[in-house]
Amino acid sequence: MTQPTTHDSAPGIDYIAVEESDRFQGLRRLQRSFIFPMAGFFLIWYFAYVLLAAFATDFMSQRVWGDITVGLLMGLGQFVTTFVITMAYVSFANRRLDPVATEIREELEKAEAKA
């Protein structure tokens, strides 16, 4: 049975160096600049809904139109918010993240082809 060989001395891409590069770190910062505020917003909105449902039942049971209540509208708003955040992230990623990620990937592919 043959032992697998290691290629520690073979030329290749230093992925750790790529990950620690200013460009990659900038890409991560840019991604986080969208994700963290949006996640914070959504969690506050979600917990506000849960707390209102638990402690402000009179408010949540107010009828808006027919059998439609404030609580029902806010609950449906949770789904709408999820889709809006998803669409906003896709748009943000397409405009801001993907071009930089593509450049990094293309540079790595060129370096790998030379190796």
Secondary structure, 3 states (H helix, E strand, C coil): CCCCCCCCCCCCCCHHHHHHCHHHHHHHHHHHHHHHHHHHHHHHHHHHHHHHHHHCHHHHCCEEECCEEHHHHHHHHHHHHHHHHHHHHHHHHHHHHHHHHHHHHHHHHHHHHHC
